[in-house]
Amino acid sequence: MNRLQSELHRLYGTAHAAVLSLARPADWQALSPLWRGVQADLGLPAPAIAIDGEGGFQLWFSFAEGGPPEQALAFLEALRARYLDGIAPARIGMTAAAEALPPRQVQADRWSAFIAPDLAPLFADEPWLDTPPGHEGQADLLQRLAPIKDAARQAALQLLAATARSSTDAAATAATAPALPTAPPPAPSPRGADLDPRRFLQDVLNDETLALGLRIEAAKALLR
């Protein structure tokens, strides 16, 4: 077994792989927040980045423990909902099988391959290689990656679920919250009377019957 085969087996052996893809068109700018978020937000190892040799990018996730396909697909769906919610579902693919692993020949002059993160933007128009990628270079890319432990995957799912609930609650609150009332016009002052602006703002600040938003604005004005 050569180095590349060894790394592929280490990361994506039977029941250890899940793939999320974005195509039509290939758009690394849209997919990169998910790749970064997996690491920065969830504290997980980076998935491998691949060009599929046809029309899109792929993120290959590796799991240290096996498990049913539904488990891996639930993880991918949670990532999709968090980071790709605004993208048409038809452009997104999710699978929980190590099929069609890169590198492989897709057409006569097109190859899929694993790529480095800094090279991904260069393949937006043509997500393939014209010649077979070098096995040593592919092995070097995979050697830097680590599988996701089951405890870390479960913790990430809990965090994603909590984030989704918070977003839903915030949206519901914003949708049902009554509009802040406009401040009533001040009563006309008697001719020649002086209106003290600071006294007026202080009265608004102290009036508990007014909307909180108006009282906060009055407080800000008093601090200027």
C-alpha positions as CSV (number, residue, x, y, z in Angstrom):
1,M,0.0,0.0,0.0
2,N,1.5,3.4,-1.1
3,R,1.4,6.5,1.0
4,L,-1.7,7.9,-0.7
5,Q,-3.6,4.7,-0.3
6,S,-2.6,4.5,3.4
7,E,-3.9,8.1,4.0
8,L,-7.1,7.5,2.2
9,H,-7.7,4.4,4.2
10,R,-6.8,6.1,7.5
11,L,-9.3,9.0,6.9
12,Y,-12.0,7.5,4.7
13,G,-12.1,3.8,5.4
14,T,-15.5,2.0,5.5
15,A,-18.2,4.0,7.1
16,H,-15.7,6.8,8.1
17,A,-16.5,9.3,5.4
18,A,-19.1,12.0,4.7
19,V,-19.0,14.4,1.8
20,L,-20.7,17.8,1.3
21,S,-20.5,19.3,-2.1
22,L,-21.5,22.6,-3.8
23,A,-21.8,22.9,-7.6
24,R,-23.7,24.6,-10.4
25,P,-21.6,26.7,-10.2
26,A,-18.5,25.9,-8.1
27,D,-18.4,28.7,-5.6
28,W,-15.6,28.6,-3.0
29,Q,-16.6,32.0,-1.6
30,A,-19.9,30.5,-0.6
31,L,-18.5,27.2,0.8
32,S,-15.5,28.6,2.6
33,P,-17.4,30.0,5.6
34,L,-18.5,26.4,6.3
35,W,-14.9,25.1,6.1
36,R,-13.7,27.9,8.4
37,G,-16.7,27.6,10.7
38,V,-16.1,23.9,11.3
39,Q,-12.7,24.8,12.8
40,A,-13.2,28.3,14.3
41,D,-16.8,27.9,15.6
42,L,-17.0,24.2,16.4
43,G,-13.4,23.4,17.2
44,L,-13.3,20.4,14.8
45,P,-10.5,19.2,12.5
46,A,-10.6,20.7,9.0
47,P,-12.3,18.6,6.3
48,A,-10.3,17.9,3.1
49,I,-11.1,20.2,0.2
50,A,-11.5,18.6,-3.2
51,I,-12.5,19.6,-6.7
52,D,-14.8,17.0,-8.1
53,G,-13.6,17.0,-11.7
54,E,-17.0,18.0,-13.1
55,G,-18.5,21.2,-11.7
56,G,-18.0,21.7,-8.0
57,F,-16.2,21.6,-4.7
58,Q,-16.3,19.0,-2.1
59,L,-15.6,18.9,1.6
60,W,-14.6,15.4,2.8
61,F,-15.2,14.8,6.5
62,S,-13.5,12.0,8.3
63,F,-14.9,10.3,11.5
64,A,-12.8,8.4,13.9
65,E,-15.6,6.0,14.8
66,G,-18.0,4.5,12.3
67,G,-21.8,4.7,12.7
68,P,-24.9,4.5,10.6
69,P,-25.1,6.8,7.5
70,E,-28.0,8.7,9.1
71,Q,-25.7,9.9,11.8
72,A,-23.2,11.4,9.3
73,L,-26.0,12.9,7.2
74,A,-27.5,14.6,10.2
75,F,-24.2,16.2,10.9
76,L,-23.9,17.4,7.3
77,E,-27.5,18.7,7.4
78,A,-26.8,20.7,10.6
79,L,-23.8,22.3,8.9
80,R,-25.8,23.1,5.8
81,A,-28.5,24.8,7.8
82,R,-26.0,26.8,9.7
83,Y,-23.6,27.9,6.9
84,L,-25.4,27.4,3.6
85,D,-29.0,28.3,4.4
86,G,-29.2,30.9,1.6
87,I,-28.1,28.5,-1.1
88,A,-30.5,26.6,-3.3
89,P,-30.8,23.0,-2.1
90,A,-30.3,21.7,-5.7
91,R,-26.7,23.0,-5.6
92,I,-25.8,21.1,-2.5
93,G,-25.0,17.4,-2.3
94,M,-24.6,15.2,0.8
95,T,-23.5,11.6,1.0
96,A,-22.2,9.3,3.8
97,A,-20.1,6.9,1.7
98,A,-16.5,6.9,0.6
99,E,-17.4,6.5,-3.0
100,A,-15.6,8.2,-5.9
101,L,-12.7,9.3,-3.7
102,P,-10.3,11.7,-5.3
103,P,-8.0,11.6,-7.0
104,R,-9.7,9.9,-10.0
105,Q,-10.2,10.3,-13.7
106,V,-13.7,11.7,-14.4
107,Q,-13.3,12.4,-18.1
108,A,-10.6,12.0,-20.7
109,D,-8.9,15.2,-19.6
110,R,-10.5,15.9,-16.2
111,W,-9.3,14.7,-12.9
112,S,-10.7,15.2,-9.4
113,A,-8.2,16.0,-6.7
114,F,-7.6,17.1,-3.1
115,I,-6.4,20.7,-3.1
116,A,-4.8,23.1,-0.5
117,P,-7.2,25.8,0.9
118,D,-5.2,28.7,-0.6
119,L,-5.6,27.2,-4.1
120,A,-9.4,26.7,-3.9
121,P,-10.4,30.1,-5.3
122,L,-8.4,29.4,-8.5
123,F,-10.7,26.5,-9.5
124,A,-14.0,28.4,-9.4
125,D,-14.3,28.3,-13.2
126,E,-12.7,24.9,-13.9
127,P,-12.9,22.6,-10.8
128,W,-10.7,19.9,-12.2
129,L,-7.2,19.1,-13.2
130,D,-6.1,18.5,-16.8
131,T,-3.6,15.9,-15.8
132,P,-3.4,13.3,-13.0
133,P,-2.3,14.8,-9.6
134,G,0.8,13.5,-8.1
135,H,0.3,10.8,-5.4
136,E,2.9,12.2,-3.1
137,G,1.4,15.7,-3.2
138,Q,-2.1,14.2,-2.5
139,A,-0.7,12.2,0.4
140,D,1.0,15.3,1.8
141,L,-2.3,17.2,1.9
142,L,-4.2,14.3,3.6
143,Q,-1.4,13.7,6.1
144,R,-2.1,17.0,7.8
145,L,-5.8,16.1,8.5
146,A,-7.3,14.3,11.5
147,P,-10.6,12.4,11.9
148,I,-13.4,13.9,14.0
149,K,-13.9,12.0,17.3
150,D,-17.4,11.0,18.1
151,A,-17.6,13.1,21.3
152,A,-16.5,16.2,19.4
153,R,-19.1,15.5,16.7
154,Q,-21.9,15.2,19.3
155,A,-20.8,18.4,21.0
156,A,-20.7,20.2,17.7
157,L,-24.3,19.0,16.9
158,Q,-25.5,20.3,20.3
159,L,-23.8,23.7,19.6
160,L,-25.4,23.9,16.1
161,A,-28.8,23.0,17.5
162,A,-28.5,25.7,20.2
163,T,-27.4,28.3,17.7
164,A,-30.4,27.4,15.5
165,R,-32.8,27.7,18.4
166,S,-31.4,31.1,19.3
167,S,-31.7,32.4,15.8
168,T,-35.3,31.1,15.6
169,D,-36.2,32.7,18.9
170,A,-34.7,36.0,17.9
171,A,-36.5,36.0,14.6
172,A,-39.8,35.2,16.3
173,T,-39.3,37.9,18.9
174,A,-38.5,40.5,16.2
175,A,-41.6,39.5,14.2
176,T,-44.0,39.7,17.1
177,A,-42.6,42.7,19.0
178,P,-44.9,45.7,18.9
179,A,-43.5,48.7,17.1
180,L,-42.1,51.3,19.3
181,P,-44.5,54.2,19.7
182,T,-43.5,57.5,18.4
183,A,-43.0,60.2,21.0
184,P,-46.0,62.5,21.3
185,P,-45.3,66.0,20.3
186,P,-44.5,68.3,23.2
187,A,-47.2,70.5,24.4
188,P,-46.9,74.0,23.1
189,S,-45.2,76.3,25.6
190,P,-46.9,79.5,26.7
191,R,-45.7,82.5,24.7
192,G,-42.4,83.6,26.0
193,A,-41.9,80.5,28.1
194,D,-38.5,78.9,27.9
195,L,-38.3,75.1,27.2
196,D,-35.3,73.4,28.9
197,P,-34.2,70.6,26.6
198,R,-32.3,68.7,29.3
199,R,-35.3,68.9,31.7
200,F,-37.5,67.5,28.9
201,L,-35.0,64.6,28.3
202,Q,-34.8,63.9,32.0
203,D,-38.6,63.7,32.2
204,V,-38.6,61.2,29.3
205,L,-35.9,59.1,31.0
206,N,-37.8,59.0,34.3
207,D,-41.2,58.3,32.8
208,E,-41.7,54.5,33.2
209,T,-44.9,54.6,31.1
210,L,-42.9,55.3,28.0
211,A,-41.4,52.7,25.8
212,L,-37.9,51.5,26.9
213,G,-36.4,52.5,23.5
214,L,-37.5,56.1,23.9
215,R,-36.0,56.2,27.4
216,I,-32.7,54.8,26.2
217,E,-32.5,57.4,23.5
218,A,-33.1,60.1,26.0
219,A,-30.4,58.7,28.2
220,K,-28.0,58.7,25.3
221,A,-28.9,62.3,24.5
222,L,-28.2,63.4,28.1
223,L,-24.8,61.9,27.9
224,R,-23.7,63.8,24.8
